[in-house]
């Protein structure tokens, strides 16, 4: 939801298209993460876009850094049980081998 909120905020406030494009990509990725579609790919995309926003903006970088961390975490964890990815590809469960 924070990605969508930031995308809408910058879309309404920004006058240059170079500033709006990364935030709109983040908002679209936020929608895909919300429904759980292509979670590992979109999580990686969020991490890359938010790091680029943090490095290019002159303001407070901590919100994009937090969103990048959450995107990378979702990319590593994968989709949830109720996501579209789980319905399409099945839920992956890892078992620890016994010694």
GIUR-V74689 format. One record per helix or strand of 2 or more residues. SS is the DSSP state (alpha for helix, beta for strand). FROM is the first residue (numbers start at 1). TO is the last residue. If there is no record, write none. Layout:
ss=SS from=FROM to=TO
ss=SS from=FROM to=TO
This chain:
ss=alpha from=2 to=13
ss=alpha from=17 to=35
ss=alpha from=39 to=56
ss=alpha from=62 to=77
ss=alpha from=84 to=89
